[in-house]
Amino acid sequence: MEDSTKLDLYRQMVLIRTFEETILREYHADKTPIWDIGAGQIPGEMHLSAGQEPVAAGVCANLTPDDAITATHRPHHFAIAHGMSLERLAAEIYGREDGLGHGRGGHMHLFDPSIHFSCSGIIAEGYPPALGQAFAFKRSGSNAVAVAVTGEGAANQGAFHESLNLAALWKLPVVFVVEDNDWAISVPRSVSTSVVSNAERARAYGMPGERIEDNAVEDVFAAAGRAVARARSGEGPTLLEVHTLRLWGHFEGDAQGYRSDLATVADRDPIPEYESRLRASGVLDDEVVKDIAADAEARVEAAVAFAKSSPIPDPSSASRYVFS
């Protein structure tokens, strides 16, 4: 891998983390002294992706804006890595008129046709729509691919298995990505899933399956590159499972009493680990690290300022964009 690619992966991971840390700050800013999930300038649930940056950065580095992504209820890392506007993303999170969905969808329902991005709060819901996108790409003669992302807990849903079967049957250009962060909300994989790795399930549907360990962004990049190339060449779908890490709670406000790994989770943060390796190989130094951090902070703070300056939707327009 070229040094420039390594640097791009690091830069993307830092941008995602900076965004998530800033949203964390903003989300909690006005929910005290009494915790109220419905209060504040960002009301409602919030699922942040800190620790899972290597999956999004590694996968999306192989994609173009013509490729499609369907993501999960924890979508910010994939949205950013696929090129979504930080300003419109932030505005949607704040529920403002200039957001992607005019503030109607919130952070679990991000839709951006310009980069073929969508997500949903429903478990495994993104897999069937990804098949529809891939089928459209194939019918139109495009070499675009669809990437369908879900968590390891959702791999036990019927939509997951039905989608794998149909994609293999029709040889659709799909890359299925499972983010294994060890906890399906509060349930460990060991008590919910009959196989050690969901990648093993690929064989049942006649497609390649690969598990990437250690949350390693370069390994994700390489595996996703093989899967995307296979899909573009008409060879059909691939299933990738990445053993990643959820640094924070399932949602903000999650006490995480179920986590047996809570004492050591911070030690497995993938960004300092990758930074250390890049420093050792001469790709990074203090000045570059400082510049990347400053650029990410400036971009994210500008996006938050944009969101806060965007108008709140007029209550009289509540029925707009609603179909019956």
N, C-alpha and C positions, 0 to 999 in steps of 0.2 A: 504494500500500500504506500502510495506517495505521501510525503510529509504534508502536502497541502490538503489532502483528504483527511488525514488525522487531525489537522488543525481545524478543518471545517466541522468535523464531528464534535470536537471539544467545544467550539464556539456555539454550536447548536444546543448542546447540553447545558452550557452556562446560561444561554438565553432562556431556555425553558425553566431552569431552576430559578432564575431571577424573577421571571413572571410569577411562578407559583409562590415564591416567598413574599412577593409584593401583594398578591391576592390574599395570602394568609394574613398579612398585616392589616390589610384593608377590611377583610371579613370580620376580624375580631375587634376592630377598633371601637365599635359602638355597640357591642353585645354584652357589656358588663355594666354594673357589678352583678346583675342577675342574668344568667345565660338565657337567651331567647333566640331560638333558631330563626324565628320570623322577623326579628328586629333588625334595624340598621339599614345602611345604604346598600348592602348586598344581602337581601333576605333569602331564606330557603336553604336547602342543603348545599354543601360544597364538598366535592371529591377532588382532591389534589393529587398530582402524579409524581411528586418528589421521590426520587429513587428509581423511577421507571424511564428516565430520559434515554438510556442506551437503546431501548427498543425502538422508540420513535425516531431517534437520530439515525440509527443504523438502517432501519427499513426505508425511511423517506429519502435518504441520500441516493437511493437507487431509482427514485420515481421522478416524474415530471408533473406539471400541473394538469396535464391531460389524463393522468391516471386517477383513479377514484379510491377514496378511503371511506369505509364505514367504521366508526369508532364506538367506544363504550360510554358509560356514564362518567368515566374518568378520562376526558378527551383532550385536555389542553395541550399535552405534550405532542400528540399526533397532529393536532390542528396547527400548532406553531411550526413543527418540523415540515409540514406539507406546504407552508407558505401563506397561511391565513394572515390577514391584516391584524396586527396587534391592537390597533385602535378599535376596529369593529368587534373584535373578540371581547375586549375589555368592556366596551359599551353594552354588549349583550349580557355579560355577566352582571353588570350594574342595572340591567333592565331599562336601558335608555333607548330613545327613538332611533339613534344612529347605529344601533347594534345590528348584527346580521339578520335577526328576526324582528327588528324594530322593538326589541326589549320584551317580546312575547314569549320567547322560548327559554331563556336562561342558560346556564352553563352546561346543562345536560342535553340540550337540544340545539346544537349548532349546525346550521346549514349554509354552505357557501358554494353555489353552483360554479363560480369562477374557477375553483380548484377541485370540483367534484368531491366535496367533503360533507359528510353527514354523521350524526351520532344519535344515540338514543339512551334513555334511562332504563329501557327494558332489556333484561338479560338475554344475550345472544340474538337480539332483534336485528342487528346489522348484517348477519350472515346471508339471509335470503335476498335482501336488496342488493348486496354485492354481486350475487349471481345474476340479477337482472341487469346490473351495469355491465358485467363481463359478457353477458349474452348480447347486449346491444353493441358493445365494442366488436365482438366477433362478427356479428351480422353486418356491421357497417364496413368491415375490412380494415378497421383501425388496429394498430398494434398496442393499444393502451391496455393496461391491466387494472384489475380491481383488487384492493387489499381489504380484507375483512378482519377486524380485531375484536378479540373478546378475552375474558379472563378465564383462568383454569376452572373455576366453579361452573361457568356457563358451558363448558365443554360437555357437561352432562345433560344439557337441554336437547330436546328433540330437534329444534331448528339447526343446531350444530351438525347433527348426524345426517339429517335430511339434505342439508346444504352440501356437505362433503360428498354424499352419494351422487347428487345430481351434477355437481361440478365435474366429478370424475367421469360420469356417464357421457356428458356432453363435451368433455375436454375444454372446459371454459378457462379463460385466462385469469385465474384467481390465485392469490396468495393468502392463505389462512394463517393468521397470527394469533397465538395464544400467549397472553401475558400471565405467567405463573408467578404471582407475588406471595405465594404460600398461604394466603388467607382469602377465602371466598366470603367476604364480609368478616365473619368471625369463626369460620369453619376451616380447619386445616385440610389440605388435600388428602392426607392419609386416612381420614374418616369419611370422606365423601366420594372418592374416586378409586375404582378397582385396579387401575394401572398406575405404575410409578411415573410414567410420562405420557401425556396426551399425544405426543408425537408417534407413539406406537399405534395409535388408532388409525393412522394414515394407511397402513397396510390393508386394513379391512375394506378400504375404498379404492385400492389400486393406485395410490399416489405416493410420492416420496414424503417421508416425514423426518424431521430433524429437530433435536433439542439442543439449545445453546445454553451452556452453563455459565455461572459466575457473572452474569449481568455484563458481559464483555462487549462493548460497542463495536469493536473491530470484527469480532466473530459474528455478531448480528449483521453487520454490513456485508460480510462475505456470504453468509448463508442466504440473506435476502437477495443479494445480487444473483446467486444461482437460481433462486426460485423465480425472480422477476424475468430473468433471461429465458427460463423454460416456458413461462407463461407467454411471453412475447413471441416466441418461436412456434407457438401453436401446440406445445406438448402437454398443456393442461395444468391442473392445479398442484400446489405443494402445501403441506402443513408444517409450519414452524412453531415450536414452543420455546419461549425464552424464560429461563429462570431468573426473574428480576427481583425487585425489592420495593416494598411500600414503606417508605420512611415514616410516614405519619399515619393517622387513623384512616379507617374506611371512609369516614366523613369527618368534618370538623365538629368537634364536640364528642367524638368517640373516645371513651375512657380507656379503651384497649386492654381491659382487664384480662381478656382471653389470650393475650400474646405472651407466649413463653420466651420469645426472643427479644423482648423489648429492651433489655439491658445492653444487648450487643448490636442492635440494629444500626445505630449511628456509625459504628466502626466499619460497616459494609457500604457506606455511601460511595456510589460509583464515580462521582466526579473527582474528589480528591485522589482516588486510586488511579484514575486515568491520567490526571494531571501529573502525578508522580512519575508514571511511566513515560509520559511525553517529555518531562524535564530530563529524565535519565538518558533519553535517546537524543536530546538536543533539539527537540521540536519546539519546546516551550522554555521561556526564561521569565524572570520577574516582570520585565517590562511588557512582554506580550500578554502575560496573564492579567496584569493590571489594565492594559488597554482593552482586552476583551471584556473584562468585568465592567469597566466604565461605559463601554459602548452598550452593553446589555442593559445596564441600569438606566442609561439615558433613554433608550428606546422604550423600555417598560414604563418608566415614569411619565413619558410623553403620552403613552397609550392610556394610562390611568387618568391623566389630566384631561385628555380628550373625552373619556367616558364621563367624567364628572361634569364636564361642560355641556354634554349632550342633554337635550330636554327629556324630561320624564313623559312618557306617553299620556296623551289627554284621555282621561277616563271616558269621555264621550265617544272615543273611538274603539272601545273595548270589543265591539262586535266586528270590527274590520278584520279582514283576513280569515274570518270564520265561515265555514261552508256548512250547509245543511241540506 
